[in-house]
Amino acid sequence: MNNDWSAYKITLLLYLGVLLLPIGFYFSYSSFTEIQSDTKVLNRFTLNSASMLTLDNSLNSSEKQKIIKKIDSEFQDLRPWMVENDGKNFYVGTEPLLKKYDSILNIWNKAKTSDKKMLLVCFKKAKSLVFSLNNMLKLKQNKIYNIFYTSLFLSMAFLLTLIFLTRVYIYRQLKKHAVYDLETKLYTRDYILTILKELSAQMTRSKEPLTVLYINMEGLKEEKKKTLEHIGKSLLSLLRVSDIACRYSDNEFLIVLPNTETKNIEKLTSRVDQYLTNLKYTIKVIEYNRDETYDDFIARLV
């Protein structure tokens, strides 16, 4: 059993193309989820830093301790994210992320029991880190957007290419297996060879003549689609009910004439010349010899 590997390859590529879509969407979802998570961290750190300014002498001891405890808790909760993102390319601060964060934390541990000036120093350093984190987030967003649009473009280009290749493959398969040539509406080579095999055997038994008119259209590869349609219509209009015309190759055509001797087709060749005016072509007349094999007869046709 012969396998059409082209069909399997195209099918595999189509499955791959379909598989790329959910993978692409998963990547996009993960990337945008990461951006959302980073944005929340930045907002939490910004608010936590701003909370330092609320610690003034107007607060009673209980309220002050409550705010300090909340700020301490936020600092501890945010530290794992700082550890995870320390050393990443997106961070553009003057010193490593984790080092700067820990220095802010150390200043805070001193400032929370100290005066207002120490709190302002801690706030300014935290504000500087907020600025760096904001730039980091923007760079990460830009890169993710670029990757997303690039992957989307490549996926669409890949799918469009697959669709085009599939159409080309289907067209070639139709052309290969069809009984009629798609451009001229004449019979195909495979079909006519099958018919000729049957006719040659039949003519041998009945001792009736079998003649084939071979037409080679010179320079047909440069002709347009309308010219091919004209040739197909012209040849079909010349046929008797028993005659068969086919497109043997790109520029070769056959007219099979059962029960016809070569001496009786002069009128047909004259009519061919009338219909194919302004086209360059050559004609050859081949009569089947009952003493030759079918393969020898086909070899003499072209």
VOSETI-36813 format. One record per residue: residue number from 1; residue in one letter; x, y, z of N, C-alpha, C in turn. Coordinates in steps of 0.001 Angstrom, whole numbers, plus 500000, padded with zeros to 6 digits. Example, Ala and Ser with C-alpha at 12.3 -4.5 7.8 and 13.67 -1.06 7.14 Angstrom:
2
1_A_513190_494310_507800_512300_495500_507800_513200_496700_507800
2_S_512850_497750_507080_513670_498940_507140_512900_500030_507870
//
This chain:
302
1_M_500848_498805_500000_500000_500000_500000_500884_501245_500000
2_N_500711_502127_499038_501520_503323_498927_500956_504434_499799
3_N_501826_505074_500544_501415_506183_501406_501734_507497_500730
4_D_500814_508416_500766_501039_509756_500242_501638_510593_501375
5_W_502980_510618_501415_503655_511278_502530_503411_512777_502530
6_S_503164_513378_501366_502876_514815_501332_501632_515132_502143
7_A_500619_514281_502013_499375_514484_502769_499629_514368_504262
8_Y_500434_513376_504678_500738_513212_506089_501516_514406_506631
9_K_502468_514898_505845_503283_516032_506287_502429_517277_506457
10_I_501560_517541_505492_500712_518733_505568_499739_518611_506739
11_T_499188_517412_506943_498288_517199_508077_499013_517427_509398
12_L_500251_516918_509484_501047_517104_510694_501319_518582_510942
13_L_501630_519320_509880_501874_520760_510020_500613_521499_510449
14_L_499464_521065_509931_498203_521690_510334_497940_521458_511825
15_Y_498173_520229_512287_498022_519946_513715_498985_520801_514535
16_L_500213_520948_514026_501202_521761_514717_500750_523215_514782
17_G_500183_523709_513661_499684_525078_513626_498561_525294_514621
18_V_497650_524321_514710_496546_524412_515673_497081_524359_517103
19_L_498134_523539_517302_498717_523412_518639_499432_524686_519056
20_L_499975_525426_518093_500696_526658_518417_499779_527718_519027
21_L_498520_527712_518626_497588_528733_519115_497397_528670_520633
22_P_497015_527498_521202_496869_527469_522665_498185_527706_523393
23_I_499315_527251_522798_500614_527500_523426_500898_528994_523467
24_G_500604_529675_522344_500799_531121_522280_499916_531857_523268
25_F_498635_531426_523356_497722_532060_524305_498153_531809_525753
26_Y_498663_530599_526025_499135_530293_527381_500328_531168_527744
27_F_501254_531335_526790_502415_532195_527028_501965_533639_527291
28_S_501040_534114_526480_500541_535483_526647_499854_535646_527998
29_Y_499026_534651_528358_498319_534705_529643_499310_534723_530802
30_S_500339_533860_530722_501336_533796_531794_502108_535105_531903
31_S_502464_535678_530749_503238_536922_530740_502438_538073_531320
32_F_501170_538195_530885_500345_539293_531385_499971_539091_532864
33_T_499849_537834_533279_499612_537549_534693_500811_537989_535530
34_E_502018_537734_534990_503240_538157_535683_503305_539679_535796
35_I_502902_540375_534725_502885_541840_534750_501909_542343_535812
36_Q_500742_541707_535887_499756_542100_536898_500304_541895_538310
37_S_500981_540766_538502_501561_540476_539810_502630_541507_540179
38_D_503495_541839_539201_504551_542835_539446_503954_544206_539749
39_T_502876_544555_539050_502219_545849_539283_501652_545924_540695
40_K_501076_544833_541169_500535_544795_542534_501645_544977_543556
41_V_502802_544323_543292_503943_544459_544205_504409_545909_544254
42_L_504509_546535_543067_504939_547935_543008_503973_548845_543768
43_N_502671_548606_543579_501666_549423_544279_501743_549224_545796
44_R_501935_547985_546210_502024_547696_547646_503254_548358_548259
45_F_504370_548268_547544_505599_548872_548067_505480_550401_548119
46_T_504835_550984_547101_504636_552442_547074_503773_552902_548243
47_L_502669_552197_548460_501775_552547_549566_502447_552336_550917
48_N_503237_551255_550992_503930_550974_552246_504950_552067_552572
49_S_505623_552538_551517_506602_553610_551711_505911_554899_552141
50_A_504771_555177_551518_504024_556392_551861_503498_556335_553284
51_S_503270_555128_553793_502748_554980_555158_503737_555494_556200
52_M_505029_555530_555831_506034_556031_556777_505762_557478_557164
53_L_505229_558258_556220_504998_559682_556463_503838_559926_557418
54_T_503058_558876_557669_501915_559042_558590_502335_558919_560048
55_L_503599_558521_560253_504077_558368_561632_504577_559722_562160
56_D_503718_560443_562766_504116_561732_563353_503759_561749_564845
57_N_504129_562804_565481_503957_562905_566941_502497_563062_567372
58_S_501615_563352_566374_500198_563536_566734_499506_562222_567044
59_L_500114_561108_566631_499514_559797_566872_499821_559333_568282
60_N_498856_558633_568862_499135_558040_570158_499954_556768_569975
61_S_500453_556245_571052_501368_555096_571002_500722_553868_570354
62_S_499449_553637_570681_498748_552460_570136_498590_552544_568615
63_E_498170_553701_568112_497998_553895_566667_499341_553797_565945
64_K_500348_554382_566555_501672_554360_565948_502201_552935_565827
65_Q_502055_552152_566871_502516_550757_566856_501744_549917_565814
66_K_500487_550239_565653_499656_549526_564672_500170_549762_563246
67_I_500520_551051_562944_501038_551383_561604_502407_550750_561392
68_I_503255_550809_562439_504596_550208_562332_504501_548707_562083
69_K_503608_548062_562791_503430_546614_562610_502976_546272_561185
70_K_502091_547105_560643_501599_546873_559276_502710_547070_558251
71_I_503550_548129_558482_504663_548379_557562_505681_547245_557635
72_D_505961_546770_558849_506896_545636_559025_506400_544398_558276
73_S_505112_544144_558416_504518_542968_557768_504625_543058_556235
74_E_504377_544257_555688_504463_544461_554235_505897_544271_553742
75_F_506849_544807_554511_508256_544657_554125_508650_543176_554051
76_Q_508212_542399_555018_508536_540966_555040_507828_540213_553905
77_D_506588_540594_553637_505824_539923_552572_506410_540214_551187
78_L_506951_541414_551007_507463_541815_549699_508889_541318_549427
79_R_509593_540915_550470_510991_540528_550296_511183_539313_549366
80_P_510335_538247_549427_510522_537120_548494_510491_537550_547029
81_W_509631_538522_546709_509582_539002_545320_510888_539697_544961
82_M_511461_540450_545895_512733_541125_545660_513848_540100_545434
83_V_513825_539017_546212_514817_537946_546061_514693_537300_544684
84_E_513445_537045_544286_513188_536385_542993_513644_537240_541820
85_N_513474_538538_541901_513782_539431_540781_515170_540067_540876
86_D_515917_539717_541925_517264_540263_542068_518176_539735_540953
87_G_518888_540629_540287_519818_540221_539233_519208_540090_537860
88_K_517906_540346_537699_517278_540250_536391_517644_541455_535521
89_N_517650_541228_534199_518137_542241_533270_517295_543508_533262
90_F_516029_543388_533625_515135_544548_533529_515437_545613_534592
91_Y_516054_545192_535688_516325_546137_536768_517518_547021_536395
92_V_517339_548343_536518_518392_549275_536080_518813_550216_537216
93_G_518741_549777_538440_519132_550607_539576_520639_550746_539700
94_T_521065_551669_540540_522505_551915_540731_523164_550823_541569
95_E_522394_550096_542361_522907_548975_543136_521927_547812_543039
96_P_522370_546595_543326_521480_545424_543189_520164_545608_543939
97_L_519120_545032_543365_517766_545209_543900_517657_544761_545358
98_L_518099_543534_545618_517946_542992_546972_518790_543779_547982
99_K_519975_544178_547557_520842_544952_548448_520187_546285_548814
100_K_519599_546942_547811_518954_548223_548063_517720_548044_548944
101_Y_516988_546985_548697_515784_546721_549501_516159_546461_550962
102_D_517186_545650_551173_517603_545334_552539_518147_546573_553251
103_S_518796_547451_552493_519295_548678_553126_518126_549567_553565
104_I_517071_549604_552739_515864_550357_553118_515245_549736_554364
105_L_515231_548411_554402_514657_547704_555552_515464_547984_556823
106_N_516777_548040_556701_517636_548335_557847_517405_549761_558351
107_I_517304_550701_557398_517046_552094_557789_515689_552193_558470
108_W_514724_551477_557942_513376_551499_558536_513396_550972_559967
109_N_514131_549899_560212_514192_549328_561551_514751_550332_562569
110_K_515608_551232_562087_516157_552273_562959_515200_553468_563026
111_A_514605_553787_561831_513782_555003_561742_512465_554880_562488
112_K_511917_553675_562634_510595_553537_563244_510598_553862_564723
113_T_511787_553852_565311_511889_554220_566734_512643_555534_566908
114_S_512926_556180_565777_513702_557415_565813_512822_558618_565503
115_D_513461_559722_565073_512715_560951_564818_512248_561031_563369
116_K_511596_562145_563034_510996_562372_561708_512045_562408_560593
117_K_513243_562956_560881_514281_563068_559855_514705_561699_559343
118_M_514859_560747_560216_515258_559390_559836_514177_558736_558963
119_L_512932_559012_559284_511823_558480_558473_511843_559058_557059
120_L_512193_560376_556952_512273_561017_555633_513401_560421_554801
121_V_514526_560111_555439_515647_559456_554729_515200_558102_554191
122_C_514506_557351_555030_514007_556027_554614_512998_556164_553477
123_F_512122_557158_553584_511111_557358_552545_511750_557731_551207
124_K_512751_558616_551252_513422_559045_550011_514126_557865_549328
125_K_514761_557021_550142_515428_555855_549565_514402_554871_548986
126_A_513285_554733_549676_512211_553867_549175_511621_554443_547890
127_K_511494_555775_547842_510978_556430_546647_511902_556201_545456
128_S_513206_556218_545705_514177_555941_544648_514020_554523_544110
129_L_513759_553575_545033_513546_552187_544606_512244_552057_543815
130_V_511213_552820_544232_509952_552811_543483_510182_553258_542041
131_F_510994_554295_541874_511306_554793_540535_512003_553705_539698
132_S_512958_553005_540303_513682_551929_539598_512756_550769_539250
133_L_511883_550426_540193_510942_549326_539945_509938_549682_538847
134_N_509539_550941_538832_508611_551392_537798_509250_551277_536418
135_N_510517_551692_536295_511239_551548_535030_511423_550072_534657
136_M_511696_549278_535665_511843_547835_535448_510566_547231_534876
137_L_509445_547658_535453_508152_547145_534996_507859_547577_533562
138_K_508194_548805_533226_507971_549292_531861_508800_548525_530842
139_L_510066_548280_531171_510936_547518_530269_510402_546095_530071
140_K_509951_545495_531165_509403_544134_531074_508133_544113_530222
141_Q_507277_545112_530422_506048_545202_529633_506354_545355_528151
142_N_507291_546237_527830_507646_546459_526426_508168_545188_525775
143_K_509004_544452_526500_509556_543220_525946_508460_542175_525734
144_I_507566_542063_526714_506478_541085_526604_505558_541441_525441
145_Y_505258_542739_525297_504409_543166_524177_505075_542867_522848
146_N_506382_543129_522756_507115_542848_521512_507107_541356_521192
147_I_507328_540533_522225_507307_539079_522020_505912_538617_521615
148_F_504898_539192_522251_503519_538796_521957_503161_539116_520505
149_Y_503437_540352_520074_503081_540737_518707_503926_539995_517669
150_T_505198_539752_518008_506051_538993_517092_505556_537557_516948
151_S_505247_536922_518090_504745_535541_518043_503399_535468_517336
152_L_502560_536495_517553_501262_536530_516876_501447_536645_515367
153_F_502365_537520_514942_502647_537683_513511_503195_536394_512908
154_L_504147_535757_513612_504740_534522_513106_503706_533394_513044
155_S_502836_533337_514050_501789_532302_514051_500829_532498_512878
156_M_500427_533756_512645_499523_534041_511538_500194_533745_510207
157_A_501487_534132_510085_502222_533858_508841_502345_532356_508620
158_F_502610_531612_509703_502734_530162_509603_501418_529520_509183
159_L_500313_529971_509788_499003_529410_509453_498597_529766_508026
160_L_498858_531000_507607_498533_531402_506231_499358_530605_505228
161_T_500627_530366_505564_501481_529545_504693_500948_528127_504606
162_L_500504_527590_505744_499929_526241_505758_498666_526170_504900
163_I_497823_527202_505024_496594_527239_504234_496936_527272_502742
164_F_497937_528102_502397_498353_528188_500993_498901_526857_500493
165_L_499768_526223_501293_500345_524933_500893_499268_523855_500780
166_T_498289_523922_501673_497194_522945_501618_496383_523112_500336
167_R_496115_524373_499979_495367_524635_498738_496151_524165_497521
168_V_497470_524434_497531_498313_523988_496414_498310_522472_496331
169_Y_498425_521822_497492_498434_520357_497503_497110_519786_496995
170_I_495998_520351_497477_494686_519871_497036_494518_520073_495534
171_Y_494963_521248_495042_494859_521523_493606_495670_520504_492803
172_R_496876_520207_493276_497722_519246_492548_497137_517847_492588
173_Q_496544_517502_493740_495919_516187_493837_494711_516073_492920
174_L_493925_517147_492875_492777_517152_491969_493231_517031_490521
175_K_494298_517771_490219_494819_517740_488853_495406_516372_488523
176_K_496029_515763_489546_496669_514465_489335_495654_513346_489147
177_H_494586_513381_489948_493632_512271_489944_492354_512555_489160
178_A_492225_513761_488665_490994_514102_487953_490949_513451_486574
179_V_489749_513200_486106_489548_512674_484751_489731_513799_483741
180_Y_489355_515021_484118_489453_516167_483218_490552_517118_483672
181_D_491270_517655_482689_492255_518697_482958_491523_519976_483371
182_L_491964_520596_484470_491235_521734_485030_491307_522976_484152
183_E_492350_523105_483324_492534_524324_482543_491906_524252_481155
184_T_491891_523064_480574_491370_522939_479200_490044_522183_479127
185_K_489667_521504_480219_488455_520675_480270_488551_519447_479353
186_L_489780_519133_478909_490014_517911_478136_490352_516774_479109
187_Y_490348_515533_478590_490723_514417_479443_492190_514518_479849
188_T_492538_513881_480981_493910_513911_481477_494729_512790_480844
189_R_496026_512869_481048_496952_511877_480501_496663_510467_481040
190_D_496496_510360_482365_496266_509038_482953_495000_508398_482399
191_Y_493969_509213_482236_492712_508675_481725_492868_508199_480279
192_I_493533_509008_479447_493652_508656_478030_494523_507426_477828
193_L_495542_507257_478688_496388_506067_478579_495587_504808_478890
194_T_494695_504913_479861_493820_503776_480178_492893_503467_479005
195_I_492321_504516_478406_491423_504341_477261_492170_503760_476069
196_L_493388_504254_475824_494173_503760_474689_494520_502276_474839
197_K_494774_501864_476062_495084_500452_476285_493880_499577_475934
198_E_492702_500034_476351_491487_499283_476039_491178_499321_474544
199_L_491334_500496_473927_491027_500638_472497_491985_499843_471627
200_S_493283_499841_471994_494255_499093_471186_493944_497593_471207
201_A_493552_497103_472380_493186_495683_472478_491910_495411_471683
202_Q_490961_496320_471774_489682_496169_471059_489883_496233_469548
203_M_490718_497182_469080_490972_497315_467647_491740_496111_467091
204_T_492602_495520_467962_493334_494324_467536_492372_493169_467283
205_R_491383_493036_468171_490413_491951_468012_489479_492196_466820
206_S_489050_493417_466662_488084_493718_465592_488751_494052_464257
207_K_490072_494220_464295_490846_494574_463097_490408_495901_462486
208_E_489914_496797_463357_489554_498146_462933_490753_499076_463156
209_P_490871_500123_462354_492004_501043_462499_491854_501935_463732
210_L_492980_502378_464242_493016_503314_465379_494112_504336_465107
211_T_493726_505593_465058_494676_506662_464737_494669_507706_465843
212_V_495836_508255_466107_495982_509312_467122_496614_510539_466479
213_L_495998_511664_466720_496527_512941_466230_497288_513605_467373
214_Y_498587_513787_467168_499451_514397_468187_499688_515867_467829
215_I_499395_516762_468769_499562_518203_468533_500497_518763_469610
216_N_501574_519377_469155_502528_520008_470070_502413_521517_469925
217_M_501904_522165_470958_501742_523618_470946_503051_524268_471384
218_E_503734_524893_470462_505032_525498_470746_504859_526789_471554
219_G_505673_526931_472589_505630_528146_473409_504383_528284_474244
220_L_503699_527175_474525_502446_527255_475256_502658_527649_476713
221_K_503828_527405_477249_504083_527729_478649_503986_529231_478914
222_E_504186_530015_477861_504087_531465_478026_502673_531987_477782
223_E_501773_531102_477354_500420_531551_477033_499588_531725_478297
224_K_498511_532490_478167_497652_532770_479307_496547_531729_479448
225_K_495817_531820_480525_494751_530862_480818_493683_530856_479729
226_K_493344_532031_479204_492311_532109_478174_492711_531334_476922
227_T_494027_531309_476620_494508_530565_475453_494290_529069_475656
228_L_494549_528587_476868_494321_527173_477166_492841_526827_477047
229_E_491990_527701_477532_490549_527473_477408_490133_527449_475939
230_H_490725_528338_475136_490414_528382_473703_490829_527094_473010
231_I_492017_526587_473341_492491_525335_472737_491566_524189_473111
232_G_491181_524125_474399_490292_523055_474843_488952_523093_474128
233_K_488349_524266_474034_487055_524392_473355_487180_524062_471871
234_S_488280_524500_471259_488478_524257_469821_488585_522775_469521
235_L_489402_522067_470286_489574_520635_470047_488288_519856_470310
236_L_487556_520247_471354_486293_519567_471642_485269_519770_470529
237_S_485288_520941_469896_484327_521219_468820_484623_520419_467555
238_L_485841_519888_467443_486229_519134_466242_485899_517647_466340
239_L_485531_517189_467499_485416_515752_467728_484081_515174_467273
240_R_484179_513925_466830_482966_513121_466644_482596_512517_467991
241_V_481454_511858_468050_481006_511259_469306_482007_510231_469806
242_S_482627_509488_468899_483546_508415_469286_484965_508907_469551
243_D_485281_510154_469185_486645_510669_469343_486891_511149_470775
244_I_488151_511140_471171_488537_511551_472530_489746_512477_472441
245_A_489678_513617_473120_490799_514560_473155_491332_514663_474580
246_C_492642_514830_474710_493237_514948_476037_494422_515907_476016
247_R_494754_516409_477195_495980_517185_477371_497018_516232_477938
248_Y_497966_515853_477097_498942_514827_477472_500016_515393_478404
249_S_500409_516626_478166_501375_517322_479025_501068_518813_478944
250_D_501972_519651_479437_501715_521083_479438_501433_521622_478042
251_N_502180_521144_477046_502021_521685_475690_501747_520604_474638
252_E_501399_519399_475086_501121_518299_474162_499663_517844_474302
253_F_499011_517647_473158_497609_517249_473128_497448_516055_472187
254_L_496494_515184_472534_496200_514014_471712_494718_513996_471363
255_I_494441_513614_470123_493062_513324_469719_493030_511877_469259
256_V_492303_511049_470009_492206_509618_469701_491022_509410_468759
257_L_491290_508758_467640_490281_508591_466586_490065_507107_466295
258_P_489128_506466_466982_488831_505045_466713_488203_504894_465310
259_N_488452_503740_464697_487878_503415_463375_488215_504486_462331
260_T_489416_505020_462408_489831_506061_461466_491237_505757_460965
261_E_491397_505772_459643_492718_505572_459052_493375_506929_458828
262_T_494681_506917_458705_495429_508171_458561_495035_508937_457301
263_K_494649_508228_456252_494300_508898_455008_492981_509676_455098
264_N_492211_509421_456146_490899_510063_456273_490874_511238_457256
265_I_492022_511648_457734_492000_512710_458739_492546_514041_458213
266_E_492754_514119_456884_493239_515380_456316_492257_516515_456578
267_K_490976_516203_456497_489957_517223_456744_490013_517707_458197
268_L_490285_516765_459125_490368_517129_460536_491565_518048_460807
269_T_492716_517718_460230_493897_518562_460446_493694_519956_459861
270_S_492937_520020_458753_492643_521322_458154_491772_522158_459090
271_R_490829_521523_459733_489952_522240_460657_490711_522661_461924
272_V_491651_521824_462354_492494_522191_463485_493250_523475_463180
273_D_493757_523562_461956_494502_524747_461546_493605_525993_461561
274_Q_492356_525831_461204_491425_526966_461200_491127_527457_462620
275_Y_490970_526511_463530_490622_526876_464909_491809_527417_465697
276_L_492994_526932_465386_494182_527330_466144_495008_528363_465399
277_T_494344_529234_464676_495025_530308_463944_495798_531190_464925
278_N_496977_531650_464483_497855_532536_465257_498577_531824_466400
279_L_498438_530508_466476_499177_529734_467470_500179_528829_466751
280_K_501379_528755_467281_502408_527908_466681_502253_526479_467200
281_Y_502196_525540_466277_502056_524151_466687_502522_523238_465558
282_T_502779_521984_465922_503115_520940_464948_502168_519768_465158
283_I_501861_519073_464062_500926_517937_464115_501643_516689_463614
284_K_501366_515593_464299_501884_514297_463873_500739_513290_463937
285_V_500631_512465_462900_499570_511456_462838_500195_510084_463058
286_I_499663_509344_464039_500193_508017_464377_499069_507002_464272
287_E_499307_505961_463466_498310_504893_463335_498781_503657_464087
288_Y_497870_503053_464816_498199_501879_465610_498474_500690_464712
289_N_499606_500016_464992_500001_498829_464246_499682_497612_465103
290_R_498854_496738_464595_498416_495579_465390_499563_494653_465763
291_D_500675_494735_465029_501810_493848_465313_502693_494366_466454
292_E_502502_495626_466836_503326_496190_467903_502632_496057_469253
293_T_503442_496166_470292_502879_496112_471651_502285_497469_472020
294_Y_501503_497451_473054_500895_498704_473521_501968_499713_473934
295_D_503011_499240_474634_504100_500118_475078_504825_500761_473895
296_D_505031_499967_472830_505687_500524_471620_504803_501583_470972
297_F_503509_501344_470985_502566_502303_470388_502595_503632_471179
298_I_502596_503539_472497_502630_504749_473341_503948_505486_473146
299_A_505041_504715_472975_506340_505349_472781_506404_506151_471491
300_R_505619_505748_470489_505622_506465_469207_504725_507702_469221
301_L_503903_507816_470245_502964_508941_470266_503656_510268_470501
302_V_504653_510286_471369_505286_511565_471727_506805_511476_471591
//
